Amino acid sequence: MMQQTATGRSYLPILALVLLFGLPPIAGWFYIMNPQWLPDKHKNRGTLILPPRPLQSLTLKDAAQQDFDWRALSGRWTLISYREGACDTGCMQQLLALGQVRRALGADRIRVGQLLIQTSPTARGSDDEPQQLVDASRTLYLPPQQVARFRQLFSLPGIEQRGATYLVDPNGMLMMGYPSGSPKKDILKDLETLLKASRSWTTGANNGYR
C-alpha cells in the first residue's frame, strides 16, 4: 500500500506540468472559437465570422502579377484593408491608422501583418499621388474574375466591403470584420485579446515586418 501511494505521488509533478502548460493554449483556443463565454470587457468589438472562412480559394496577384501564396501569412494575425481602384487619401489614412495599431502592440507587432487588397492595378482613381506611398510588398490585387469570389468570402452583415478592415488568423482563416471608420482602439483591444490567448501557438516570424 505504501509503495502504491509513493508511486501515485511521483506522478503528481508530471500532472501539474501538463496542467500548467497544456491548459492555457486549450483555453485560449476555446475562447477564440466561443467568444460568448468571455467576460463582457473582453468581448470582441469586430463582427465575428463563425465559422471562420478559408481564403485559399481566392486567387490574388502581387505587384509582379504572380499568384499570391496564402501560406506567406502562416503564423501571424493579418489586418487586411480593401479598396476599389487606387489607394486614395482616405485609404492612406486607413493604412496609417492600422500601422499605428500594430505599433501600439509593442513587441507583439511582429506577430501581426498588414495587407491592402485593391482591384486591378490598371484601375486608377482621380488622385494617384497617395498610391505612390503604398508599400508594394504589402499590396495585393484582385483580378476581375475573382471579384465575385471575394464578395462572397468577405460578405458580412452591416459591413460595406469598400474601406472595411478584416482580420485573418494565423491559419489563413477570415475570422473578423470591421466597418470603415472603426475606432483604432476597438481593433487594438481585439488584437490584444487574441494575441494573449494565442501566444503559445503562434510563432510570429519576422518576415520583414517591423
ABEGO torsion letter per residue (X at the ends): XAAAAAAAAAAAAAAAAAAAAAAAAAAAAAAAABAAABBAAABBABBBBOBBBBAAABBBBBAAGBBBBAAAABGBBBBBBBBBEBBBAAAAAAAAAAAAAAAAAEAAAAABBBBBBBBBAABBBABAAAAAABBAAABBBBBAAAAAAAAAAABBBGBBABGBBBBBBAAGBBABBBBBGBBAAAAAAAAAAAAAAAAAABAGBAGGBX
